[in-house]
Amino acid sequence: MRKAAVIGAGTMGCGIATHLANAGVPCLLLDIVPDGEGERSRIASDAIAGALKSRPASFMDPSSAALLTAGNIEDDLGALEDCDWIIEAVTENLEVKRDIYSRIASHRRPGSIVSSNTSGISLGLLVEGLDEDFRSSFLVTHFFNPPRYMYLLELVRGPDTSEEVFSAVRDFAEVRLGKGVVECKDTPNFIANRIGVLCMGASCVYQEETGLSIEEIDAITGPVIGRPKTATFKLHDLVGIDVALMVMKNVYDLVPDDESRELFKAPAFLQRMVDEGRLGRKSGGGFYRKEGKDILVLDLESFEYREAREVSFPSLESAREAKGLPARIQALVSGDDPASAYVWKLLSETMLYSARRVPEICDDLVSVDRALRWGFNWELGPFELWDALGVRATVERIEEEGREVPALVEALLSGGKDSFYSVAGEGADRRRSVFVPGGGTLEAIEDRAGVILLDNVRMRGEPLESNPSASVLDIGEGVLCVEFHSKMNTISGETLELVRRGVDAAEQGGYAGLVIGNQAPNFSVGANIKELASAALEKDWKAIEGMIRGFHATALKLRYSSIPVVCTVQGMALGGGCEIPLACDAIQAAAETYIGLVELGVGLIPAGGGTREMACRAAEAVPPGYPVDSFGFLMRYFENISMAKISGSAAEARQLGYLRPVDGISMNRDRALCDARTRVLAIAAEGYRPPCPRHSVKVAGGAGIAELQILLSQYSGGGFISEYDEFLAGRFAYALCGGNIDAEFPVSEQYLLDLECEVFLGLLGEQKTLDRISHTLKTGKPLRN
């Protein structure tokens, strides 16, 4: 895919084009010529300009916008002959799309791939009457919004789509675009939207039936049942009420024979909201509206906004106390209150509907579950939910209510099976299996190419070492992995101990190397500051220094071990969760990595080796013999850390200096661990040698501290930072510059580690630092006192 084109510069078209640019693919973005005078391609150029300003950001690196070229379908279709992939993303209108295809056919190069981003129009109707080469090169590529962030890509092939074309798009999407690909049948709204929109519609219908308030429904349909924080009506506001209404109407029109069709019929209150311009976040208010610092909620009886009320149901309280998602859902649906009745009705209908749709929408259950997990961010897909609630118990309850059990579920139970998924085999041969519709048998789930799932690794063998915070696993091909698994992957003494033992196990066991990584949403949110605050309140300085020295010992062990160590990171990697990867030979970062040394936000400085590492990196940035000092590089790190900057992507992490040129980026988060293992093996094959100890690091010294203090005074005088911010940053400058010594004076890295420990301990004795820590623990937000 050397060059692509997207036709249609609306929200989805522009989003797809920007994500192609994120993947390094030059892309032509075309739209119609607007009425009136002016620049003929301004719709596309304005879309690109808007993408540069969008929040959340569409571009991983704003400089990637240079890969996009704006054009129009009147003047620039000739450029399609240079494109390997042409994506149509115009309005959901069959005639409009067919007109675009006839124009594309006149200009495309034979063999170039053409696809549609339609969310539900039949592929057969789209290509009807087009020539054989066009049909064999055509498929549906259904991206989810926003394309950069949503993992799912649904692919639909037609009877004439060539295997070569389908495989090329699938492989490119997985590796270069970072997508989780699911193949769907050519049915209305494919898999994710067919079931997900049913769930959205049912949520509204059941609200009318139960009379539960907006905030009550959102409280019981969010994380407590494994759904995103947007739950039900916050999701409507995010998507746009008008868009939600349109999607529901589209499905309703396309499925005249669907037994649950009425659940796609939008309730009157949704139409009224659209008529009154209450479209959600984009219009300033939908089901929720922000007024100052307050979030108001729409009362569906009065249709006025009011303060949200506290939500309390016995079943909800029981669910919150339960451990693990299956137990939470069980507790919620087993209650005897309106919340329990609502959630049972919603989830049971979702499960029943999903079971009735197989094999109509696809032939396998794994694809259904992946589509809902990847496209709607559910923790459990519909068939995983059946298993979590217990298939036999669920069927008994459904039958007691006089509802029909789908044939698929009856076939499962009549075959003597109690769940859709199971585990079979021994040791390294253990595999997850899934029920095969039609065959009535269980079939092993194939491992995805280029993907290592740590759940599968644990299933196939016991950890070499383990404690409540981390484990050492053998991930194959002579490579070990240290996996964090504490809450939010916070780093404690237990975590650090397992990292050190993991290095020992790799060195002593003859392994090629070590990967540090996990597959949680976030690599690590940092050190366990609750543990730290407790020790500080008790003035147990010896214990605190022990924690810091433990971090230092771990960082040095990672850097100077006899085997290569690669750390894979994803999501948030903050504070100590940034310092661990900084100590490794290389980092393999998922594209969506948000990394930074943020300790100043809680009144401290990086003291797990982070300050030392940045001082060393600044000194090493200047090649020997060049008549340039390192202060410019030091200033860059100082500004990033004193302002607690967090990268908005792995690409930005490279600009901030957290990733080096030697560090890699995996567009697909699920492939990052396997990519890290490959990296370890490549380094080992080259003949790995540990780096030389840093005995002579040239620091900025007192002169550097003075320059940074001038900068801080300017920030403080301008009202950009508080007096305590200035004090904190001054103490950080002291540690980063190596203390009040002569500029360019060579020091050892142990000296720098001792200095960061000294400053860190001093700051923990400051009441304002303790106030910051306490506030963050209570609210999850920083305090600027």
C-alpha positions in Angstrom: 0.0 0.0 0.0 2.3 2.7 -1.2 -0.5 5.3 -1.8 -4.2 5.4 -1.0 -7.2 7.6 -1.7 -10.3 8.3 0.4 -13.4 9.7 -1.3 -15.6 11.5 1.1 -14.1 14.0 3.5 -16.7 13.8 6.2 -16.1 12.6 9.8 -15.4 9.0 8.8 -13.6 9.7 5.5 -11.2 12.2 7.0 -10.7 10.0 10.0 -9.7 7.1 7.8 -7.4 9.3 5.8 -5.6 10.7 8.9 -5.1 7.2 10.2 -3.6 6.1 6.9 -1.2 9.0 7.4 -0.5 7.8 10.9 0.6 4.5 9.3 2.9 6.4 7.0 0.8 6.0 3.9 0.4 9.0 1.5 -3.2 9.6 0.9 -5.4 11.7 -1.4 -8.6 13.0 0.3 -11.3 13.9 -2.2 -14.8 15.5 -1.9 -17.2 17.4 -4.0 -16.6 20.9 -5.3 -18.7 23.2 -3.1 -21.1 25.8 -4.5 -19.8 29.4 -5.0 -16.4 30.8 -5.6 -13.3 29.9 -3.8 -10.9 27.0 -3.6 -12.4 24.0 -5.3 -10.9 21.5 -2.9 -11.7 23.4 0.3 -14.1 20.7 1.7 -11.2 18.3 1.9 -8.6 20.9 2.9 -10.9 22.2 5.7 -11.4 18.6 6.9 -7.6 18.2 7.2 -7.3 21.5 9.0 -10.1 20.4 11.3 -8.3 17.1 12.0 -5.2 19.0 13.1 -7.3 20.7 15.8 -9.5 17.8 16.8 -9.7 16.5 20.3 -9.1 13.7 20.8 -6.3 14.1 18.3 -6.8 12.4 14.9 -3.1 12.5 14.1 -0.5 10.7 16.2 2.0 13.2 15.0 0.8 16.4 13.4 3.6 16.4 10.9 1.9 13.3 9.3 -0.6 15.8 7.9 2.0 16.4 5.2 1.1 13.0 3.8 -2.4 14.1 3.0 -3.4 15.8 -0.2 -6.7 17.6 -0.6 -8.6 17.3 -3.9 -12.0 17.1 -5.4 -13.9 14.5 -7.6 -14.2 16.9 -10.5 -10.5 17.7 -11.0 -8.5 15.0 -9.3 -9.9 11.6 -10.1 -7.0 11.1 -12.6 -4.7 10.8 -9.6 -6.4 7.5 -8.6 -4.3 5.7 -11.2 -1.4 6.0 -8.8 -3.3 4.6 -5.8 -3.1 1.1 -4.6 -6.2 1.3 -2.4 -9.2 3.5 -3.0 -11.7 3.8 -0.1 -15.2 5.2 -0.6 -16.6 6.9 2.5 -19.5 9.0 1.1 -23.0 9.3 2.5 -25.0 6.1 3.1 -27.0 6.3 -0.1 -26.8 3.5 -2.6 -27.2 5.6 -5.7 -24.5 8.1 -4.6 -22.1 5.3 -3.9 -22.8 3.6 -7.3 -22.2 6.9 -9.1 -18.8 7.2 -7.3 -17.9 3.7 -8.4 -18.6 4.4 -12.0 -16.3 7.4 -11.8 -13.6 5.4 -10.0 -13.8 2.6 -12.6 -12.8 5.1 -15.3 -9.6 6.1 -13.6 -8.4 3.3 -11.3 -5.5 1.1 -12.3 -6.5 -2.5 -13.0 -5.8 -4.6 -9.9 -6.0 -1.7 -7.5 -8.1 -2.3 -4.4 -11.5 -0.5 -4.0 -13.5 -0.7 -0.8 -16.5 0.9 0.8 -16.8 2.1 4.4 -20.5 1.4 4.3 -22.0 0.5 7.7 -24.6 -1.8 6.3 -25.5 -1.5 2.6 -25.2 -4.8 0.8 -22.0 -5.4 -1.0 -23.9 -7.2 -3.8 -26.0 -4.1 -4.4 -22.9 -1.8 -4.4 -21.0 -3.6 -7.2 -24.0 -4.7 -9.3 -23.2 -4.1 -13.0 -19.5 -3.4 -12.5 -16.8 -5.2 -14.5 -15.1 -8.4 -13.3 -11.8 -6.7 -12.4 -13.6 -4.1 -10.2 -15.7 -6.8 -8.5 -12.7 -9.0 -7.8 -10.9 -6.1 -6.3 -13.8 -4.8 -4.2 -14.7 -5.4 -0.5 -16.3 -3.6 2.4 -13.9 -2.2 5.0 -16.1 -0.9 7.9 -14.0 1.3 10.2 -15.4 2.4 13.5 -15.4 6.0 14.7 -12.9 7.5 15.5 -10.7 5.3 13.2 -7.5 6.1 15.1 -8.8 4.8 18.4 -11.4 2.1 17.6 -9.7 -1.3 17.3 -12.3 -3.1 15.2 -12.3 -3.3 11.4 -15.1 -5.4 9.8 -14.3 -6.9 6.4 -16.9 -8.2 4.1 -16.0 -10.0 0.8 -18.3 -10.6 -2.1 -18.6 -13.8 -4.2 -16.1 -12.3 -6.7 -13.6 -10.8 -4.2 -10.2 -12.4 -4.8 -8.5 -14.1 -1.9 -5.4 -12.1 -2.8 -7.2 -8.8 -2.3 -8.9 -9.9 0.9 -5.7 -11.2 2.4 -3.7 -8.1 1.4 -6.2 -5.8 3.1 -6.6 -8.0 6.2 -2.8 -8.2 6.7 -2.2 -4.5 6.1 -5.0 -3.6 8.4 -3.7 -5.7 11.2 0.0 -4.8 11.0 0.1 -1.3 9.6 -3.2 0.2 10.7 -3.2 -1.7 14.0 -6.7 -3.1 13.7 -8.5 -6.2 15.0 -10.0 -7.6 11.9 -13.3 -9.6 11.9 -14.8 -11.1 8.8 -18.5 -10.7 8.5 -21.2 -11.9 6.1 -22.9 -9.5 3.7 -25.9 -8.8 6.0 -27.5 -5.5 7.3 -25.1 -3.7 9.6 -22.8 -6.7 9.7 -21.9 -7.9 13.2 -21.0 -5.2 15.7 -23.7 -2.6 14.8 -26.4 -5.2 14.3 -26.0 -6.4 17.9 -24.7 -3.1 19.4 -27.5 -1.0 17.9 -30.0 -3.6 19.1 -28.6 -3.0 22.6 -28.8 0.8 22.2 -32.4 0.6 21.0 -33.4 -1.9 23.7 -31.9 0.4 26.3 -34.2 3.2 25.2 -37.3 1.0 24.9 -36.8 -0.5 28.4 -36.3 3.0 29.8 -39.8 3.9 28.7 -41.1 0.6 30.2 -39.4 1.0 33.6 -39.3 4.7 34.0 -35.7 4.6 35.3 -33.9 7.9 35.1 -31.0 8.6 32.8 -28.4 8.6 35.5 -29.8 5.4 37.0 -29.5 3.6 33.7 -26.0 4.9 33.1 -25.0 3.8 36.6 -26.1 0.2 36.0 -25.0 -0.2 32.4 -21.4 0.9 32.6 -18.3 -0.6 34.1 -20.3 -2.6 36.7 -21.4 -4.9 33.8 -18.2 -4.6 31.8 -19.2 -1.8 29.5 -17.4 1.6 29.1 -17.9 4.5 31.4 -20.1 6.1 28.7 -22.6 3.4 29.5 -25.9 4.0 27.6 -26.9 7.7 27.4 -23.4 9.1 27.7 -22.6 7.0 24.7 -25.6 8.6 22.8 -24.2 12.0 23.7 -20.8 11.1 22.5 -22.0 9.6 19.2 -24.6 12.3 18.6 -28.3 11.8 19.2 -29.0 12.5 15.5 -26.4 9.9 14.5 -27.8 7.3 16.9 -31.3 8.0 15.6 -30.2 7.6 12.0 -28.3 4.3 12.7 -31.3 2.8 14.5 -33.6 3.9 11.6 -31.3 2.4 9.0 -31.3 -1.0 10.8 -35.0 -0.9 11.2 -35.5 -0.3 7.5 -33.0 -3.0 6.5 -34.4 -5.8 8.6 -38.1 -6.1 7.8 -38.2 -9.8 8.9 -36.2 -9.4 12.1 -38.1 -10.8 15.0 -36.7 -8.0 17.3 -37.3 -5.3 14.8 -39.4 -3.1 17.1 -36.4 -2.7 19.4 -34.6 -0.8 16.6 -37.5 1.7 16.4 -36.4 4.8 18.1 -38.6 6.1 21.0 -40.4 9.4 20.8 -38.0 11.1 23.2 -35.0 10.6 20.9 -36.8 12.2 18.0 -37.9 15.1 20.2 -34.3 15.7 21.3 -33.2 15.8 17.6 -36.1 18.2 16.7 -35.1 20.5 19.6 -31.4 20.4 18.7 -30.3 18.5 21.8 -27.7 16.4 19.9 -25.2 15.6 22.6 -21.8 16.9 23.2 -21.5 18.5 19.7 -24.5 20.8 20.4 -23.6 21.5 24.0 -26.2 19.2 25.5 -28.1 16.0 25.0 -28.9 13.7 27.9 -26.3 15.6 29.8 -25.3 19.3 29.8 -22.5 21.1 31.4 -23.2 24.4 33.2 -20.0 25.8 34.7 -18.5 23.0 36.7 -21.8 21.2 37.1 -23.1 18.4 35.0 -26.9 18.4 34.6 -29.0 15.5 33.4 -32.2 15.6 31.3 -35.3 14.6 33.1 -37.4 12.7 30.6 -40.7 13.6 32.3 -40.3 17.4 32.4 -37.7 17.5 29.5 -35.8 20.0 31.6 -32.2 19.7 32.9 -31.7 19.1 36.6 -28.9 18.1 39.0 -28.1 14.4 38.9 -29.3 12.4 41.8 -27.4 9.8 43.7 -28.1 6.3 42.4 -28.6 3.5 44.9 -30.1 0.1 44.5 -29.5 -3.0 46.7 -28.5 -5.0 43.6 -26.0 -2.4 42.5 -24.4 -2.2 46.0 -24.1 -6.1 46.0 -22.5 -5.9 42.5 -20.0 -3.3 43.6 -18.9 -5.5 46.5 -18.5 -8.6 44.3 -15.1 -9.6 43.0 -14.6 -10.1 39.3 -16.9 -9.2 36.4 -18.9 -12.4 36.2 -19.7 -12.2 40.0 -20.7 -8.5 39.6 -23.1 -9.2 36.8 -24.5 -12.2 38.6 -25.2 -10.1 41.7 -26.8 -7.3 39.6 -29.2 -9.6 37.7 -30.1 -11.7 40.7 -31.6 -8.9 42.7 -35.2 -7.9 43.3 -35.3 -4.2 42.4 -35.8 -2.1 39.3 -32.1 -1.9 38.5 -31.8 -5.7 38.5 -34.9 -6.1 36.4 -33.7 -3.6 33.8 -30.2 -5.1 33.5 -31.5 -8.7 33.3 -33.9 -7.7 30.5 -31.2 -5.8 28.6 -28.5 -8.5 28.9 -30.8 -11.4 28.3 -32.2 -9.9 25.2 -28.7 -9.1 23.9 -27.7 -12.8 24.5 -30.8 -14.2 22.9 -30.6 -11.9 19.9 -26.9 -12.7 19.3 -27.6 -16.4 19.5 -30.4 -16.1 16.9 -28.2 -14.2 14.5 -25.7 -17.1 14.1 -25.2 -18.2 11.3 -27.0 -15.3 9.6 -24.3 -12.7 10.3 -21.3 -15.0 10.6 -20.5 -18.7 11.1 -18.4 -18.6 14.3 -19.0 -17.3 17.9 -15.5 -15.9 18.4 -16.1 -13.3 15.6 -19.3 -12.1 17.3 -17.5 -11.7 20.7 -14.5 -10.0 19.2 -16.7 -7.6 17.2 -18.5 -6.4 20.3 -15.4 -6.3 22.5 -13.3 -4.5 19.8 -16.1 -2.3 18.3 -18.0 -1.3 21.4 -15.4 -1.9 24.1 -17.4 -4.5 26.0 -15.3 -6.6 28.3 -17.4 -9.7 27.5 -18.9 -10.5 24.1 -22.5 -12.0 24.0 -21.4 -15.6 24.1 -18.8 -14.9 26.8 -21.7 -13.3 28.7 -23.7 -16.5 28.4 -20.9 -18.4 29.9 -20.4 -15.9 32.7 -24.0 -16.1 33.8 -24.1 -19.9 33.2 -25.9 -21.2 30.1 -28.1 -23.7 31.9 -29.2 -21.3 34.7 -29.9 -18.6 32.1 -32.0 -20.9 30.0 -34.0 -22.0 33.0 -34.8 -18.4 33.8 -35.7 -17.6 30.2 -38.0 -20.6 30.0 -39.7 -19.7 33.3 -40.4 -16.3 31.8 -42.0 -18.0 28.7 -39.4 -16.8 26.3 -38.1 -18.9 23.4 -34.6 -20.4 23.7 -32.6 -20.0 20.4 -31.8 -23.2 18.5 -28.1 -22.6 18.8 -28.4 -22.7 22.6 -30.6 -25.8 22.6 -28.0 -27.5 20.3 -25.3 -26.7 22.8 -27.2 -28.1 25.8 -28.6 -31.1 24.0 -25.0 -32.1 23.1 -24.2 -32.3 26.8 -22.2 -29.1 26.9 -22.6 -26.3 29.5 -20.7 -23.5 28.0 -19.8 -22.0 24.6 -16.1 -21.9 25.5 -13.9 -24.4 27.3 -10.3 -25.4 27.8 -9.0 -28.8 26.8 -5.6 -30.5 26.6 -2.6 -30.7 28.9 0.4 -28.5 29.4 1.7 -26.8 26.3 -1.1 -28.4 24.3 -3.9 -26.7 26.3 -6.1 -24.7 24.1 -9.3 -22.7 24.4 -12.1 -24.3 22.4 -15.4 -22.9 21.2 -18.7 -24.5 20.2 -19.1 -24.8 16.5 -22.7 -23.9 15.3 -24.1 -26.6 13.1 -21.5 -29.2 13.9 -22.3 -29.5 17.6 -18.6 -30.0 18.4 -15.8 -28.0 20.1 -13.0 -26.6 18.0 -9.7 -25.2 19.2 -9.4 -21.4 18.7 -6.4 -20.7 16.6 -3.7 -18.3 17.9 -3.7 -15.1 15.9 -0.6 -14.7 13.8 1.9 -12.3 15.4 0.1 -12.2 18.7 1.1 -13.7 22.0 -1.7 -13.7 24.6 -0.4 -13.9 28.1 -3.7 -15.5 29.2 -2.9 -18.4 26.9 0.7 -18.6 28.2 -0.6 -18.9 31.8 -3.2 -21.5 30.7 -0.5 -23.7 29.2 2.0 -23.6 32.0 2.7 -22.4 35.6 4.8 -19.2 36.0 8.5 -19.7 36.8 8.1 -17.1 39.6 5.1 -15.3 40.9 3.7 -13.0 43.7 0.6 -10.9 44.0 2.1 -8.1 41.9 4.0 -9.8 39.1 4.9 -13.1 37.5 7.7 -14.5 35.4 6.5 -16.4 32.3 8.1 -18.4 29.5 6.7 -16.9 26.3 8.6 -19.3 24.0 11.6 -19.2 21.7 13.9 -18.8 24.6 12.5 -15.6 26.0 11.0 -14.9 29.4 8.5 -12.2 30.3 7.9 -10.3 33.5 4.2 -9.5 33.7 2.7 -6.9 36.1 -0.7 -7.7 37.5 -1.3 -5.5 40.5 -4.3 -3.1 40.6 -3.6 -0.6 37.8 -0.2 -2.3 37.6 1.2 0.0 40.3 4.8 -0.7 41.1 5.6 -1.9 44.6 8.6 -3.7 46.2 7.0 -7.0 45.2 6.9 -5.8 41.5 10.6 -4.8 41.6 11.6 -8.0 43.3 10.0 -10.0 40.5 11.7 -7.9 37.8 15.1 -8.6 39.4 14.3 -12.3 39.7 13.1 -12.4 36.1 16.5 -11.1 35.0 18.3 -13.7 37.2 16.1 -16.5 35.8 16.9 -15.4 32.2 20.6 -15.1 32.8 20.9 -18.3 34.8 18.6 -20.4 32.7 20.3 -19.8 29.4 17.5 -17.7 27.9 18.1 -15.4 25.0 16.6 -12.4 26.8 13.7 -10.9 28.7 10.6 -8.9 27.9 8.8 -6.8 30.5 5.2 -6.3 29.6 1.6 -6.9 30.2 -1.7 -6.7 28.3 -3.8 -4.6 30.6 -5.2 -1.4 29.2 -2.3 0.5 30.9 1.3 -0.7 31.3 1.6 1.0 34.7 0.3 4.2 36.4 3.4 4.4 38.5 4.7 3.6 42.0 2.3 2.8 44.7 2.0 6.3 46.2 -0.5 5.1 48.8 2.2 2.9 50.3 4.6 5.8 50.0 2.2 8.3 51.7 1.6 5.9 54.6 5.3 5.6 55.2 5.8 9.3 55.0 3.0 10.0 57.5 4.7 7.6 59.9 8.0 9.3 59.1 9.5 6.0 58.3 12.3 7.4 56.2 14.3 4.2 56.3 11.5 2.3 54.6 11.1 5.0 52.0 14.8 5.1 51.2 14.6 1.3 50.9 11.8 1.6 48.3 13.9 4.1 46.3 17.1 2.0 46.5 15.0 -1.0 45.4 14.0 0.9 42.3 17.6 1.9 41.7 18.8 -1.6 42.0 16.2 -2.8 39.6 17.0 -0.1 37.0 20.7 -0.9 37.2 20.1 -4.6 36.9 18.0 -4.0 33.8 20.6 -1.8 32.2 23.6 -4.0 32.9 22.3 -7.5 32.7 24.1 -10.0 30.5 20.9 -10.5 28.4 18.9 -8.0 26.3 15.8 -6.6 28.0 13.0 -5.1 25.9 10.0 -3.4 27.6 6.7 -3.3 25.8 4.3 -0.5 26.9 0.7 0.5 26.1 -1.8 2.9 27.4 -0.5 4.9 30.4 3.1 4.4 31.4 3.5 7.1 34.1 6.1 7.9 36.8 7.7 4.7 37.9 5.8 3.1 35.0 8.0 5.2 32.7 11.2 4.7 34.6 11.2 0.9 34.2 11.1 1.0 30.4 13.7 3.8 30.3 16.1 1.4 32.1 15.8 -1.3 29.4 17.9 -1.9 26.3 14.9 -1.0 24.1 11.2 -0.2 24.3 8.5 -1.6 22.0 5.6 0.8 22.4 2.1 0.3 21.2 1.1 3.3 19.0 -1.4 4.4 21.7 1.1 4.9 24.5 0.8 7.8 26.9 4.1 8.0 28.7 5.7 10.6 31.0 7.5 11.4 34.2 4.7 13.1 36.1 6.0 13.0 39.7 6.0 16.8 40.1 2.2 16.6 39.9 2.2 14.9 43.3 5.0 17.1 44.7 7.9 14.8 44.1 10.6 14.2 41.4 11.4 11.1 39.4 13.5 9.0 41.8 13.3 5.5 40.3 16.3 6.3 38.1 14.3 8.7 35.9 16.1 11.9 36.8 19.5 10.1 36.5 18.5 8.7 33.1 17.5 12.1 31.7 20.7 13.7 32.9 22.7 10.9 31.2 20.7 11.1 28.0 21.3 14.8 27.8 25.0 14.4 28.3 25.1 11.5 25.7 23.2 13.5 23.1 26.3 15.5 22.2 28.8 13.4 20.2 32.4 13.4 21.6 34.5 16.3 20.3 31.6 18.5 19.2 31.9 22.1 20.5 28.4 22.1 21.8 27.2 21.7 25.4 24.3 19.5 26.4 22.2 22.2 28.1 19.8 22.5 25.2 19.0 18.8 25.5 18.7 19.1 29.3 16.3 22.0 28.9 14.0 19.8 26.8 13.8 17.1 29.4 13.5 19.7 32.2 10.5 21.3 30.5 8.8 18.0 29.8 9.1 16.7 33.3 8.5 20.0 35.3 5.3 20.4 33.3 4.4 16.7 33.7 3.9 16.3 30.0 2.4 13.0 28.9 2.8 11.9 25.3 -0.4 11.7 23.2 1.0 8.8 21.3 4.1 6.7 20.9 5.1 9.0 18.0 4.9 12.0 20.4 6.9 10.1 23.0 9.7 10.0 20.5 9.6 13.8 20.2 9.6 14.2 23.9 12.6 12.0 24.2 11.0 9.1 26.1 11.5 6.9 23.0 14.8 6.9 21.2 15.5 6.1 17.6 16.4 2.5 18.6 12.9 2.0 20.2 10.1 0.5 18.1 6.4 1.2 17.7 3.7 -1.4 17.1 0.6 0.0 15.5 -1.3 -3.1 16.7 -1.4 -3.2 20.5 -2.0 -7.0 20.5 1.2 -7.6 18.4 3.5 -5.5 20.7 4.5 -8.4 23.0 5.4 -10.6 20.0 7.2 -7.7 18.4 9.2 -7.2 21.6 10.1 -10.9 21.7 11.3 -10.7 18.1 13.3 -7.6 19.1 15.0 -9.5 22.0 15.9 -12.4 19.7 17.3 -10.0 17.1 19.5 -8.2 19.6 20.7 -11.5 21.0 21.5 -12.8 17.5 23.7 -9.8 16.9 25.9 -10.8 19.9 24.5 -8.7 22.8 27.0 -6.8 25.0 25.8 -4.8 28.0 26.5 -1.0 27.8 29.5 0.3 29.6 28.9 1.7 33.1 28.4 5.5 33.2 31.3 6.6 35.4 31.8 10.0 33.8 28.6 11.9 33.1 29.1 15.5 32.4 26.4 17.5 34.2 25.2 21.1 33.9 26.0 21.9 37.5 25.4 25.2 39.3 25.4 27.2 36.1 22.6 25.0 34.7 20.6 25.3 37.9 20.9 29.1 37.7 19.7 29.2 34.1 16.7 27.0 34.9 15.9 29.1 37.9 15.7 32.2 35.7 13.2 30.4 33.5 11.1 29.3 36.5 11.1 32.9 37.8 9.6 34.0 34.4 6.9 31.3 34.6 6.1 32.2 38.2 6.0 36.0 37.4 3.7 35.3 34.5 1.3 33.4 36.7 1.8 30.1 34.8 3.0 28.2 37.9 2.4 28.5 41.6 5.0 29.3 44.2 5.2 25.7 45.2 5.5 24.6 41.6 8.5 26.9 41.3 10.0 25.4 44.4 9.5 21.8 43.2 10.9 22.5 39.8 13.9 24.1 41.4 14.6 21.0 43.4 14.2 18.9 40.3 16.7 21.2 38.5 19.1 20.7 41.3 19.0 16.9 40.9 18.9 17.0 37.1 22.0 19.3 36.9 24.0 17.3 39.3 23.9 19.8 42.2 25.9 22.9 42.8 29.2 21.8 41.2 31.1 23.1 38.2 29.5 22.7 34.8 30.7 19.8 32.7 32.1 18.2 35.8 32.1 14.4 35.3 30.1 12.4 37.9 29.0 8.8 38.1 25.4 7.6 37.7 25.5 6.4 41.3 26.1 10.0 42.3 23.1 11.1 40.3 21.0 8.3 41.9 22.0 9.4 45.3 21.1 13.0 44.5 17.6 12.1 43.3 17.1 10.0 46.4 18.2 13.0 48.6 15.8 15.4 46.9 12.9 13.0 46.9 13.2 12.3 50.6 13.4 16.0 51.3 10.2 16.7 49.4 8.3 14.0 51.2 8.9 16.0 54.4 7.0 19.0 52.9 3.4 19.3 54.0 2.4 20.7 50.6 3.7 17.6 48.9 1.7 15.4 51.3 -1.3 17.5 50.5 -0.8 16.9 46.8 -0.4 13.1 47.4 -3.5 13.0 49.6 -5.6 14.9 47.0 -4.5 12.7 44.2 -5.3 9.6 46.1 -8.8 10.9 47.0 -9.8 12.4 43.6 -7.4 10.9 41.0 -6.5 14.5 40.0 -3.5 16.6 40.7 -3.6 19.5 43.2 -1.8 22.7 42.2 -1.3 24.2 45.7 
